[in-house]
Amino acid sequence: MGANRKLLEDYVEWYNAGDLDACMELYADDAVQRMHDGIFEGRAAIQERLSRELAGFPDATYIVDSFVEQGEVFTDEWTFVGTHTNPFPLPDGSALPATGRRVELSGMELVRVRDGQIVVDNMYYDFAAVLTQLGLVPEVAIA
């Protein structure tokens, strides 16, 4: 197993166990995570984002569906599954009340590694699908 695959497997194991402190050891101090809802710079910002995610979806499970690497870059397709059982803290300090709904979404990330740590993590997924599954936007019938 290559070092990048091991890094991802460790991340998945620790994230699924809710051990964000261990996950943060995999990020460089100057790491950047880019997502639909912003750019998170540094370990503290990334950990805060992940903490909000796990607060709202305490049973969250991250599953790796595929993995490709080239040098210090890898990409993986993933599935996130979780139930929105607790309020989801939003960056502005408000919270989305628990819906009790289960979310399952697929996405991808492109990760750049330096000296065995994540320095850039670009995540891509359909945020509108999340909102729809949470019942926050109506499902649109396609004819």
KEKOLFI-560582 format. One line per 2 residues: number of its first residue (from 1); their letters; for each residue x, y, z of N, C-alpha, C, O. Coordinates in Angstrom, 2 decimals. Each point is the difference from the previous one (the first is absolute). Example, Ala and Ser with C-alpha at 12.3 -4.5 7.8 and 13.67 -1.06 7.14 Angstrom:
<nodes>
1 = AS = 13.19,-5.69,7.80,-0.89,1.19,0.00,0.90,1.20,0.00,1.04,-0.02,0.66 | -1.39,1.07,-1.38,0.82,1.19,0.06,-0.77,1.09,0.73,0.51,1.11,0.17 $
</nodes>
This chain:
<nodes>
1 = MG = 0.85,-1.18,0.00,-0.85,1.18,0.00,0.90,1.24,0.00,0.95,0.09,0.78 | -1.27,0.84,-1.66,0.75,1.24,-0.07,-0.31,0.93,1.17,-1.00,-0.17,0.70 $
3 = AN = 1.88,1.14,-0.51,-0.15,0.93,1.12,-1.29,0.83,-0.11,-0.64,0.27,1.01 | 0.27,0.13,-2.22,-1.22,0.79,-0.16,-1.25,-0.81,0.32,-0.94,0.50,0.61 $
5 = RK = 0.94,-1.75,-1.03,-1.15,-0.86,0.29,-0.10,-0.23,1.52,-1.10,0.01,0.56 | 2.23,-0.22,0.08,0.02,-0.19,1.45,-0.51,1.26,0.71,-0.77,-0.09,0.96 $
7 = LL = 1.19,1.26,-1.42,-0.46,1.26,0.57,-1.52,0.08,-0.09,-0.66,0.35,0.98 | 0.10,-0.67,-2.15,-1.45,0.05,-0.17,-0.70,-1.03,0.87,-1.02,0.30,0.62 $
9 = ED = 1.55,-1.50,-0.55,-0.63,-1.03,0.84,0.02,0.39,1.48,-0.97,-0.24,0.72 | 2.08,0.84,-0.26,0.06,0.48,1.38,-1.05,1.08,0.23,-0.71,-0.01,1.00 $
11 = YV = 0.62,0.95,-1.95,-0.97,1.08,0.12,-1.42,-0.56,0.13,-0.76,0.40,0.89 | 0.41,-1.31,-1.78,-1.35,-0.59,0.01,-0.27,-0.71,1.33,-1.07,0.18,0.59 $
13 = EW = 2.02,-0.96,-0.13,-0.18,-0.72,1.27,-0.24,0.98,1.15,-0.91,-0.18,0.80 | 1.74,1.22,-0.72,-0.10,0.95,1.11,-1.23,0.89,-0.11,-0.65,0.28,1.00 $
15 = YN = 0.33,0.15,-2.22,-1.20,0.82,-0.19,-1.24,-0.80,0.41,-0.84,0.50,0.75 | 0.73,-1.72,-1.23,-1.16,-0.84,0.31,-0.11,-0.29,1.50,-1.10,-0.25,0.50 $
17 = AG = 2.23,0.29,0.21,0.00,-0.20,1.45,-0.22,1.32,0.74,-0.11,0.01,1.23 | 0.06,1.10,-1.97,-0.19,1.31,0.62,1.25,0.57,0.64,-0.08,0.92,0.81 $
19 = DL = 1.25,-1.46,-1.16,1.27,0.45,0.58,0.63,1.09,-0.87,0.91,-0.27,-0.78 | -1.42,1.49,0.92,0.48,1.09,-0.83,1.42,0.43,0.37,0.72,0.51,-0.86 $
21 = DA = -0.32,-0.69,2.10,1.38,0.32,0.37,0.98,-0.84,-0.80,1.01,0.51,-0.48 | -1.31,-1.79,0.34,0.87,-0.88,-0.80,-0.04,0.42,-1.47,1.03,0.03,-0.67 $
23 = CM = -2.22,0.30,0.16,-0.12,0.45,-1.39,0.87,1.23,-0.25,0.62,0.11,-1.06 | -0.58,0.81,2.01,0.74,1.24,-0.19,1.50,-0.23,-0.12,0.70,0.82,-0.59 $
25 = EL = -0.21,-1.92,1.14,1.42,-0.32,-0.13,0.37,-0.30,-1.45,1.17,0.04,-0.37 | -2.16,-0.34,-0.45,0.24,-0.30,-1.41,0.08,1.25,-0.86,0.38,-0.07,-1.17 $
27 = YA = -0.74,1.21,1.74,0.03,1.28,-0.72,1.24,0.79,0.39,0.39,0.03,1.17 | 0.22,0.61,-2.16,1.10,0.93,0.27,-0.56,1.23,0.70,-1.19,0.29,-0.11 $
29 = DD = 2.03,0.42,0.83,-0.44,1.22,0.70,-0.63,1.01,-0.97,-0.94,0.70,0.37 | 1.46,-0.64,-1.60,-0.48,0.96,-0.98,-0.99,-0.60,-1.00,-0.19,0.53,-1.10 $
31 = AV = -0.43,-1.63,1.47,-0.95,-0.68,-0.90,-1.18,0.90,-0.34,-0.39,0.87,0.78 | -0.17,-1.11,-1.96,-1.17,0.73,-0.47,-1.01,-1.02,-0.50,0.34,-0.93,-0.73 $
33 = QR = -1.60,1.10,1.15,-1.09,-0.84,-0.47,-1.00,0.90,-0.71,-0.48,0.98,0.57 | 0.18,-1.31,-1.82,-0.94,0.79,-0.80,-1.25,-0.84,-0.25,0.06,-1.15,-0.42 $
35 = MH = -1.22,1.78,0.68,-1.28,-0.68,-0.15,-1.04,0.99,-0.51,0.30,1.17,-0.23 | -1.51,-1.67,0.07,-1.10,0.85,-0.46,-0.27,1.17,0.95,-0.43,1.06,-0.45 $
37 = DG = 0.67,-1.24,1.73,-0.36,1.04,0.96,1.18,0.82,0.49,-0.11,0.71,0.99 | 1.24,-0.79,-1.68,1.10,0.87,0.35,1.36,-0.63,-0.09,0.16,-1.16,-0.39 $
39 = IF = 0.82,1.95,0.76,1.39,-0.42,0.04,0.41,0.01,1.47,-0.13,1.02,0.68 | 0.63,-2.15,-0.21,0.38,-0.15,1.40,1.52,-0.13,0.04,0.57,-0.96,-0.54 $
41 = EG = 0.08,1.93,1.18,1.46,0.06,0.00,0.54,-0.33,1.38,-0.36,0.62,1.00 | 1.24,-1.62,-0.96,0.64,-0.40,1.24,-0.78,-1.09,0.72,-1.20,-0.19,-0.21 $
43 = RA = 1.92,-0.52,1.05,-0.59,-1.13,0.74,-1.21,0.41,0.84,-1.01,-0.71,0.01 | 1.10,1.83,0.68,-1.10,0.40,0.89,-1.29,0.22,-0.79,-1.07,-0.43,0.43 $
45 = AI = 1.16,1.11,-1.57,-1.19,0.26,-0.81,-0.57,-1.30,-0.56,-1.22,-0.18,-0.03 | 2.09,-0.71,-0.41,-0.46,-1.28,-0.56,-0.65,-0.83,1.11,-1.05,-0.61,-0.22 $
47 = QE = 1.65,0.58,1.39,-0.56,-0.77,1.10,-1.36,0.57,0.42,-0.91,-0.76,0.31 | 0.77,2.06,-0.29,-1.27,0.63,0.34,-1.09,-0.41,-0.99,-1.12,-0.30,0.40 $
49 = RL = 1.45,0.30,-1.70,-0.96,-0.41,-1.01,-0.42,-1.46,0.20,-1.18,-0.32,-0.05 | 2.15,-0.55,0.27,-0.29,-1.41,0.22,-0.81,-0.21,1.28,-0.89,-0.85,0.05 $
51 = SR = 1.18,1.63,0.98,-0.75,-0.09,1.26,-1.47,0.35,-0.22,-0.88,-0.67,0.54 | 0.62,1.70,-1.33,-1.40,0.37,-0.31,-0.70,-1.15,-0.72,-1.15,-0.33,0.28 $
53 = EL = 1.86,-0.27,-1.22,-0.56,-1.11,-0.77,-0.38,-1.16,0.92,-1.11,-0.53,-0.08 | 2.03,0.14,0.95,-0.26,-1.13,0.89,-1.00,0.34,1.10,-0.66,-0.89,0.53 $
55 = AG = 0.55,2.17,-0.17,-1.01,0.41,0.98,-1.41,-0.23,-0.56,-0.88,-0.49,0.70 | 0.68,0.83,-1.95,-1.32,-0.16,-0.62,-0.29,-1.43,-0.44,-1.15,-0.43,-0.03 $
57 = FP = 2.20,-0.29,-0.31,-0.14,-1.38,-0.51,0.92,-0.91,0.82,1.02,-0.45,-0.51 | -1.37,0.16,1.76,0.91,-0.76,0.87,0.26,-1.43,-0.47,0.98,-0.61,0.41 $
59 = DA = -1.85,0.07,-1.26,0.23,-1.35,-0.52,0.65,0.02,-1.39,-0.05,-0.99,-0.72 | 0.65,2.11,0.36,0.60,0.16,-1.32,0.99,-1.12,-0.30,0.80,-0.40,0.84 $
61 = TY = -0.88,-0.07,-2.07,0.93,-1.02,-0.48,0.51,0.44,-1.36,-0.77,0.36,-0.89 | 2.06,-0.39,0.76,0.69,0.37,-1.23,0.51,-1.30,-0.61,0.70,-0.77,0.67 $
63 = IV = -1.03,0.52,-1.93,0.37,-1.25,-0.68,0.78,0.36,-1.26,-0.46,0.83,-0.79 | 1.61,-1.44,0.58,0.78,0.22,-1.22,-0.49,-0.98,-1.05,0.00,-1.21,0.21 $
65 = DS = -0.43,1.75,-1.35,-0.49,-0.83,-1.10,1.07,-0.28,-1.05,0.01,-1.07,-0.60 | 0.89,2.02,0.39,1.11,-0.22,-0.92,1.16,0.92,0.38,-0.20,0.99,0.70 $
67 = FV = 1.38,-1.33,-1.16,1.21,0.73,0.38,0.99,-0.06,-1.16,0.23,-1.05,-0.58 | 0.36,2.21,0.26,1.04,0.09,-1.04,1.06,0.96,0.52,-0.32,1.04,0.57 $
69 = EQ = 1.59,-1.40,-0.77,1.07,0.90,0.44,1.05,0.16,-1.07,0.21,-0.87,-0.84 | 0.44,2.02,0.90,1.14,0.26,-0.87,0.95,0.90,0.78,-0.29,1.18,0.21 $
71 = GE = 1.40,-1.73,0.20,0.96,0.78,0.77,-0.60,0.46,1.32,-0.48,-0.80,0.80 | 0.52,2.11,-0.59,-0.50,0.57,1.25,-1.43,0.52,-0.14,-0.43,0.85,0.78 $
73 = VF = -0.29,-1.37,-1.75,-1.40,0.38,-0.19,-0.83,-1.27,-0.08,0.39,-0.98,-0.63 | -1.55,1.01,1.29,-0.94,-1.11,-0.17,-1.41,0.54,-0.07,-0.29,1.12,0.42 $
75 = TD = -0.57,-1.93,-0.96,-1.42,0.32,-0.06,-0.77,-1.23,0.42,0.42,-1.14,-0.24 | -1.54,1.39,0.87,-0.86,-1.12,0.35,-1.45,0.41,-0.18,-0.39,1.14,0.23 $
77 = EW = -0.39,-2.13,-0.65,-1.46,0.14,0.00,-0.46,-0.55,1.33,0.51,-1.01,0.47 | -1.49,1.67,0.14,-0.45,-0.42,1.32,-1.51,0.09,0.09,-0.67,0.65,-0.80 $
79 = TF = 0.16,-1.32,1.82,-1.40,0.09,0.37,-0.06,0.40,1.47,0.70,-0.57,0.84 | -1.53,1.56,-0.55,-0.25,0.44,1.37,-1.42,-0.43,0.34,-0.93,0.26,-0.76 $
81 = VG = 0.77,-0.91,1.90,-1.31,-0.43,0.47,-0.13,0.45,1.45,0.90,-0.22,0.81 | -2.01,0.85,-0.48,-0.22,0.42,1.37,-1.42,0.46,0.22,-0.72,0.33,-0.94 $
83 = TH = 0.30,-0.32,2.20,-1.34,0.42,0.37,0.09,1.33,0.75,0.77,0.14,0.94 | -1.56,0.81,-1.37,0.00,1.34,0.58,-0.83,-0.01,1.28,-1.16,0.41,0.01 $
85 = TN = 1.77,-0.89,1.08,-0.73,-0.19,1.26,0.21,1.12,1.02,-0.70,0.06,1.01 | 1.65,0.81,-1.26,0.29,1.11,0.91,0.02,1.30,-0.79,0.17,-0.03,-1.22 $
87 = PF = -0.35,1.16,1.88,0.13,1.27,-0.72,1.35,0.06,-0.70,1.02,-0.44,0.53 | -1.03,1.01,-1.72,1.22,0.13,-0.79,0.49,1.44,0.13,-0.60,0.91,-0.56 $
89 = PL = 1.70,-0.71,1.30,0.51,1.36,0.20,0.48,0.60,-1.33,0.76,-0.63,-0.74 | -1.20,1.83,0.45,0.38,0.69,-1.23,1.11,1.00,0.30,0.15,0.45,1.13 $
91 = PD = 0.64,-0.09,-2.15,1.13,0.91,0.23,-0.40,1.35,0.60,0.82,0.64,0.67 | -2.07,-0.20,-0.90,-0.41,1.31,0.53,-0.46,-0.05,1.46,-0.43,1.01,0.55 $
93 = GS = 0.52,-2.20,0.07,-0.39,-0.14,1.40,-1.41,-0.53,0.19,-0.36,-0.41,1.11 | -0.45,0.43,-2.15,-1.34,-0.58,0.10,0.11,-1.51,-0.17,1.09,-0.54,-0.19 $
95 = AL = -2.23,-0.14,0.26,0.02,-1.45,-0.15,-1.22,-0.46,-0.76,-1.09,0.54,0.16 | 1.28,-1.55,-0.98,-1.10,-0.63,-0.72,-0.57,-1.06,0.93,0.70,-0.94,0.37 $
97 = PA = -1.97,1.06,0.03,-0.58,-1.00,0.90,0.06,-1.40,-0.62,-0.05,-0.16,-1.22 | 0.15,-0.84,2.07,0.06,-1.39,-0.46,-1.24,-0.33,-0.81,-1.12,0.35,0.39 $
99 = TG = 1.32,-1.03,-1.51,-1.12,-0.42,-0.84,-0.32,-1.48,0.19,-1.09,-0.45,-0.35 | 2.03,-0.31,0.91,-0.19,-1.44,0.14,0.17,-0.74,-1.31,-0.21,-1.21,-0.06 $
101 = RR = 0.57,1.92,-0.99,0.13,-0.62,-1.32,1.39,-0.57,-0.23,1.00,0.51,0.51 | -0.97,-1.57,-1.27,1.25,-0.65,-0.37,0.49,0.61,-1.32,-0.77,0.22,-0.92 $
103 = VE = 2.06,0.03,0.86,0.63,0.57,-1.18,1.00,-1.01,-0.54,0.76,-0.60,0.75 | -0.78,0.43,-2.06,1.01,-0.81,-0.67,0.41,0.74,-1.25,-0.82,0.26,-0.88 $
105 = LS = 2.08,0.08,0.81,0.46,0.70,-1.19,1.36,-0.49,-0.42,0.79,-0.51,0.80 | -0.54,0.66,-2.08,1.28,-0.37,-0.58,0.77,1.26,-0.35,-0.59,1.03,-0.33 $
107 = GM = 1.89,-1.12,0.40,0.83,1.13,-0.36,1.40,-0.45,-0.34,0.31,-1.19,-0.03 | 0.52,2.17,-0.24,1.41,-0.24,-0.32,0.85,1.04,0.70,-0.48,1.07,0.38 $
109 = EL = 1.73,-1.41,-0.22,0.95,0.98,0.48,1.33,-0.19,-0.71,0.38,-1.11,-0.36 | 0.30,2.21,0.18,1.35,0.00,-0.55,0.91,0.50,1.12,-0.16,1.11,0.50 $
111 = VR = 1.12,-1.94,-0.12,0.83,0.27,1.17,1.46,0.09,-0.40,0.52,-0.85,-0.72 | 0.14,1.90,1.19,1.44,0.16,-0.20,0.67,-0.24,1.35,-0.42,0.54,1.03 $
113 = VR = 1.48,-1.35,-1.06,0.72,-0.40,1.21,1.43,0.54,-0.07,0.62,0.03,-1.06 | -0.11,0.40,2.22,1.39,0.43,0.11,0.57,-0.63,1.27,-0.57,0.15,1.08 $
115 = DG = 1.67,-0.83,-1.22,0.66,-0.63,1.16,-0.98,-0.85,0.81,0.06,-0.01,1.23 | -0.95,-0.71,-1.91,-0.90,-0.93,0.66,-1.22,0.64,0.64,-0.75,-0.68,0.71 $
117 = QI = 0.53,1.98,-0.94,-1.16,0.68,0.57,-0.80,0.70,-1.10,0.55,0.40,-1.02 | -1.84,-0.27,1.25,-0.89,0.67,-0.94,0.28,1.50,0.03,0.03,0.61,1.07 $
119 = VV = 0.18,-0.01,-2.25,0.19,1.45,-0.08,-1.15,0.66,-0.73,-0.34,1.16,0.28 | -0.27,-1.87,-1.23,-1.17,0.52,-0.71,-1.01,-1.12,-0.13,0.34,-1.12,-0.38 $
121 = DN = -1.59,1.43,0.70,-1.09,-0.97,-0.11,-1.17,0.72,-0.66,-0.71,0.78,0.64 | 0.51,-1.05,-1.93,-1.10,0.61,-0.76,-1.13,-1.01,-0.10,0.16,-1.04,-0.63 $
123 = MY = -1.31,1.34,1.25,-1.15,-0.92,0.02,-1.09,0.48,-0.94,-0.29,1.20,-0.09 | -0.31,-2.15,-0.62,-1.07,0.30,-0.94,-1.16,-0.96,0.25,0.17,-1.22,0.01 $
125 = YD = -1.36,1.79,0.19,-1.20,-0.81,0.11,-1.21,0.88,-0.25,0.10,1.22,-0.04 | -1.24,-1.86,-0.14,-1.24,0.68,-0.33,-0.68,0.48,1.29,-0.73,-0.76,0.64 $
127 = FA = 0.97,2.01,-0.27,-0.58,0.55,1.22,-1.51,0.10,-0.09,-0.69,-0.14,1.01 | 0.16,0.38,-2.21,-1.46,0.06,-0.16,-0.64,-1.34,0.34,-1.12,-0.05,0.52 $
129 = AV = 1.82,-1.05,-0.79,-0.52,-1.32,0.35,-0.11,-0.14,1.51,-0.95,-0.62,0.50 | 1.90,1.18,0.24,-0.04,-0.04,1.46,-1.22,0.77,0.49,-0.76,-0.50,0.83 $
131 = LT = 0.57,1.70,-1.34,-1.15,0.82,0.40,-1.32,-0.70,-0.30,-0.94,0.05,0.79 | 0.87,-0.71,-1.93,-1.22,-0.73,-0.38,-0.24,-1.17,0.95,-1.12,-0.20,0.46 $
133 = QL = 2.17,-0.57,-0.17,-0.16,-1.15,0.90,-0.38,0.43,1.41,-0.67,-0.75,0.72 | 1.08,1.95,-0.32,-0.37,0.51,1.32,-1.40,0.61,0.00,-0.50,0.41,1.05 $
135 = GL = -0.12,-0.35,-2.22,-1.35,0.56,-0.09,-0.02,1.52,0.01,-1.04,0.59,0.28 | 2.16,0.04,-0.58,0.08,1.45,0.05,-0.36,0.65,-1.33,-0.31,1.19,-0.04 $
137 = VP = 0.35,-1.96,-1.03,-0.48,0.48,-1.29,-0.86,-1.11,-0.59,0.27,-1.18,0.21 | -1.31,1.55,-0.93,-0.90,-1.03,-0.52,0.69,-0.83,-1.10,0.83,0.50,-0.76 $
139 = EV = -1.21,-1.76,0.72,0.47,-0.86,-1.08,-0.71,0.43,-1.27,-1.20,0.27,0.02 | 1.93,-0.21,-1.10,-0.57,0.41,-1.28,-0.28,-1.24,-0.83,0.87,-0.84,-0.21 $
141 = AI = -2.09,0.75,-0.25,-0.37,-1.13,-0.87,0.55,0.27,-1.39,-0.19,1.08,-0.56 | 0.85,-2.06,0.02,0.52,0.12,-1.36,-0.87,-0.82,-0.92,-0.18,-1.21,0.20 $
143 = A = -0.38,1.87,-1.21,-0.92,-0.67,-0.93,0.75,-0.78,-1.03,-0.62,-0.63,-0.87 $
</nodes>
